[in-house]
Amino acid sequence: MLHLSAGQLLDGWDSVRGEAMPLRAAVLASLAGGVPLNEARRWSIARRDRALFDLRAEAFGDSLDAVVRCPACDDLLEMQFALSRIRPVEVVPPEADRIEVAVDDRRVACRLPNTDDLIAAAACRDAAAARDALLQRCIEVEDPDVRERAAALLVPSADVQLDLVCPSCAHQWRTPFDIASFVWRELDEWAERTLQDIHAIASAYGWTEEQILQLSARRRQTYVEMIR
């Protein structure tokens, strides 16, 4: 994990605004890993997501504060926990993107889905077609039945689920946690606030964006407060 400056985060955010979420996530992962985008696009989704967990921890801290609504009683549930507790574990070496599963008496080669696979699947007409396209790209066997059976044996290591309990009605449920959407939403809000701060400071003092971004976040905020 590289130490990223505010300028690098802004540049990464600005380069993929308006792009599909898989590409946004790959760009952020490439920043976090210090690798070219083409390389990060070939990472498995689990590896990409681990990089996004690390990016979030460095940029905004490891602690998460969130509010969710209970599906049973509609009450709001406040949560606070460390993201490191739900970070996906490595089930294969980071550099490996292929595994084998046993279907009856044959070994079926499977490639872990990556960003390019998600982009291709997103172009399909519906969810069923997207799933078929994903399996065809990632499971190297022609027989559709064998392909489906092989897919059932794969462990979705990038699938993070939160186990929640409502303190009001004791209802228990599981909800998915998408680190890519979560980090992008936080980064988007941070970037908008940072640009507003840059505008305020530049207007008051005539400094360039580069000069302003070299200030610490606390010092930028202090200048903004004095301007106001």
C-alpha positions as CSV (number, residue, x, y, z in Angstrom):
1,M,0.0,0.0,0.0
2,L,1.4,3.3,-1.1
3,H,1.0,6.6,0.8
4,L,-1.2,8.6,-1.4
5,S,-1.3,12.4,-1.4
6,A,-4.5,14.5,-1.7
7,G,-3.5,15.4,-5.2
8,Q,-3.2,11.8,-6.3
9,L,-6.6,10.9,-4.8
10,L,-8.2,13.9,-6.6
11,D,-6.5,13.0,-9.9
12,G,-7.8,9.4,-9.6
13,W,-11.3,10.5,-8.7
14,D,-11.4,13.0,-11.5
15,S,-10.1,10.5,-14.1
16,V,-13.1,8.2,-13.8
17,R,-16.1,10.3,-12.8
18,G,-18.9,9.1,-15.0
19,E,-17.4,5.7,-15.7
20,A,-18.9,2.4,-14.6
21,M,-18.2,1.3,-11.0
22,P,-15.9,-1.6,-12.0
23,L,-13.6,0.8,-13.8
24,R,-13.7,3.3,-10.9
25,A,-12.8,0.6,-8.4
26,A,-9.9,-0.7,-10.6
27,V,-8.5,2.8,-10.9
28,L,-8.6,3.2,-7.1
29,A,-7.0,-0.2,-6.6
30,S,-4.2,0.6,-9.0
31,L,-3.5,3.8,-7.0
32,A,-3.5,1.8,-3.8
33,G,-1.2,-0.9,-5.2
34,G,1.0,1.4,-7.1
35,V,0.5,-0.6,-10.3
36,P,-0.6,0.4,-13.9
37,L,-4.4,0.3,-14.4
38,N,-4.1,-2.5,-17.0
39,E,-2.5,-4.7,-14.3
40,A,-5.1,-3.8,-11.7
41,R,-7.9,-4.6,-14.1
42,R,-6.6,-8.2,-14.3
43,W,-6.6,-8.6,-10.5
44,S,-9.3,-10.9,-9.1
45,I,-12.2,-9.0,-7.5
46,A,-11.2,-10.3,-4.1
47,R,-7.7,-8.9,-4.6
48,R,-9.1,-5.6,-5.9
49,D,-11.4,-5.3,-2.9
50,R,-8.5,-5.9,-0.4
51,A,-6.7,-3.0,-2.0
52,L,-9.8,-0.9,-1.6
53,F,-10.1,-1.8,2.1
54,D,-6.5,-0.7,2.5
55,L,-7.0,2.5,0.6
56,R,-10.0,3.4,2.7
57,A,-8.0,2.7,5.9
58,E,-5.2,5.0,4.8
59,A,-7.3,7.8,3.4
60,F,-10.2,7.9,5.9
61,G,-9.3,5.5,8.8
62,D,-10.3,2.0,9.6
63,S,-13.4,2.8,11.7
64,L,-16.8,2.7,10.1
65,D,-19.9,4.6,11.4
66,A,-23.1,3.8,9.6
67,V,-26.9,3.8,10.0
68,V,-29.1,1.1,8.5
69,R,-32.9,0.5,8.7
70,C,-34.3,-2.7,10.2
71,P,-36.3,-4.5,7.5
72,A,-38.7,-5.8,10.2
73,C,-39.6,-2.8,12.4
74,D,-38.2,0.0,10.3
75,D,-36.1,1.4,13.2
76,L,-32.7,2.9,12.5
77,L,-29.7,0.9,13.7
78,E,-26.4,2.7,14.4
79,M,-23.2,0.7,13.7
80,Q,-19.6,1.2,14.5
81,F,-16.9,-1.3,13.7
82,A,-13.4,-1.7,12.2
83,L,-13.3,-2.4,8.5
84,S,-10.3,-4.6,9.0
85,R,-12.6,-7.1,10.7
86,I,-14.5,-7.7,7.4
87,R,-11.6,-7.4,4.9
88,P,-11.7,-10.4,2.6
89,V,-9.0,-13.0,3.4
90,E,-6.7,-14.4,0.7
91,V,-7.9,-17.9,-0.3
92,V,-5.3,-18.1,-3.1
93,P,-1.9,-16.3,-3.4
94,P,-2.4,-12.7,-4.6
95,E,-0.5,-13.3,-7.9
96,A,-2.6,-16.4,-8.7
97,D,-5.8,-16.0,-10.7
98,R,-6.5,-19.6,-11.5
99,I,-7.8,-22.5,-9.5
100,E,-9.1,-26.0,-10.2
101,V,-12.3,-27.7,-8.9
102,A,-13.2,-31.4,-9.1
103,V,-16.4,-32.2,-11.0
104,D,-16.9,-36.0,-10.9
105,D,-13.7,-37.4,-12.3
106,R,-12.4,-34.4,-14.0
107,R,-10.5,-31.2,-13.0
108,V,-12.0,-28.0,-14.3
109,A,-9.8,-25.0,-14.6
110,C,-11.4,-21.7,-13.4
111,R,-10.2,-18.2,-13.5
112,L,-11.2,-15.8,-10.8
113,P,-13.4,-12.9,-12.1
114,N,-11.7,-9.6,-12.7
115,T,-12.7,-6.1,-13.7
116,D,-12.7,-6.8,-17.4
117,D,-15.1,-9.7,-16.7
118,L,-17.5,-7.4,-14.8
119,I,-17.4,-4.8,-17.5
120,A,-18.2,-7.4,-20.2
121,A,-21.0,-8.9,-18.0
122,A,-22.5,-5.4,-17.4
123,A,-23.0,-5.0,-21.2
124,C,-25.4,-8.0,-21.3
125,R,-29.2,-7.5,-21.6
126,D,-30.2,-8.9,-18.2
127,A,-28.9,-10.5,-15.1
128,A,-29.2,-14.1,-16.4
129,A,-27.2,-13.3,-19.6
130,A,-24.6,-11.5,-17.5
131,R,-24.2,-14.5,-15.3
132,D,-23.8,-16.8,-18.3
133,A,-21.3,-14.5,-19.9
134,L,-19.3,-14.4,-16.6
135,L,-19.2,-18.2,-16.3
136,Q,-18.2,-18.6,-19.9
137,R,-15.3,-16.2,-19.5
138,C,-14.1,-17.7,-16.2
139,I,-14.7,-21.4,-16.3
140,E,-12.7,-23.2,-19.0
141,V,-15.1,-26.0,-20.1
142,E,-17.6,-26.2,-23.0
143,D,-20.2,-28.4,-21.3
144,P,-22.8,-26.0,-19.8
145,D,-23.8,-28.6,-17.1
146,V,-20.2,-29.1,-16.0
147,R,-19.7,-25.3,-16.0
148,E,-22.7,-24.8,-13.7
149,R,-21.6,-27.6,-11.3
150,A,-18.1,-26.1,-11.2
151,A,-19.5,-22.6,-10.5
152,A,-21.4,-24.1,-7.5
153,L,-18.1,-25.2,-6.0
154,L,-16.4,-21.8,-6.2
155,V,-16.2,-19.9,-2.9
156,P,-17.2,-16.2,-3.4
157,S,-14.2,-14.8,-1.4
158,A,-15.1,-11.2,-2.4
159,D,-18.6,-11.5,-1.1
160,V,-18.7,-9.6,2.2
161,Q,-21.9,-10.0,4.3
162,L,-22.7,-8.2,7.5
163,D,-24.6,-10.0,10.3
164,L,-26.9,-7.5,11.9
165,V,-29.3,-7.6,14.9
166,C,-31.9,-5.0,15.6
167,P,-31.8,-3.8,19.2
168,S,-35.5,-2.8,19.1
169,C,-37.1,-6.0,17.8
170,A,-34.2,-8.5,17.9
171,H,-34.7,-9.2,14.2
172,Q,-31.5,-10.8,12.6
173,W,-30.6,-10.4,9.0
174,R,-27.6,-10.3,6.6
175,T,-26.8,-7.5,4.3
176,P,-24.1,-7.3,1.6
177,F,-21.3,-4.8,2.0
178,D,-19.8,-3.5,-1.3
179,I,-16.5,-1.9,-0.5
180,A,-16.2,-0.4,-4.1
181,S,-19.4,1.6,-3.9
182,F,-18.7,2.5,-0.2
183,V,-15.2,3.9,-0.9
184,W,-16.3,5.7,-4.1
185,R,-19.1,7.4,-2.2
186,E,-16.8,8.6,0.5
187,L,-14.1,9.7,-2.0
188,D,-16.7,11.6,-4.0
189,E,-17.9,13.5,-1.0
190,W,-14.4,14.2,0.1
191,A,-13.4,15.4,-3.4
192,E,-16.3,17.8,-3.6
193,R,-15.5,19.3,-0.2
194,T,-11.8,19.5,-1.0
195,L,-12.5,21.3,-4.3
196,Q,-14.7,23.8,-2.4
197,D,-11.9,24.4,0.1
198,I,-9.4,24.9,-2.8
199,H,-11.8,27.4,-4.4
200,A,-12.2,29.4,-1.2
201,I,-8.5,29.5,-0.3
202,A,-7.4,30.3,-3.9
203,S,-10.0,33.1,-4.1
204,A,-8.8,34.6,-0.9
205,Y,-5.0,34.2,-1.2
206,G,-4.3,33.6,-4.9
207,W,-2.5,30.3,-4.2
208,T,-2.5,27.5,-6.8
209,E,-4.3,24.2,-6.4
210,E,-0.9,22.5,-6.0
211,Q,0.2,24.8,-3.2
212,I,-3.1,24.4,-1.4
213,L,-3.0,20.6,-1.6
214,Q,0.5,20.6,-0.1
215,L,-1.1,21.9,3.1
216,S,-2.4,19.3,5.6
217,A,-6.1,18.8,5.7
218,R,-6.3,20.4,9.1
219,R,-4.4,23.5,8.0
220,R,-6.6,23.8,4.9
221,Q,-9.7,23.7,7.1
222,T,-8.2,26.3,9.4
223,Y,-7.7,28.7,6.4
224,V,-11.3,28.0,5.3
225,E,-12.7,28.8,8.7
226,M,-10.7,32.1,8.8
227,I,-12.0,33.1,5.4
228,R,-15.6,32.4,6.5
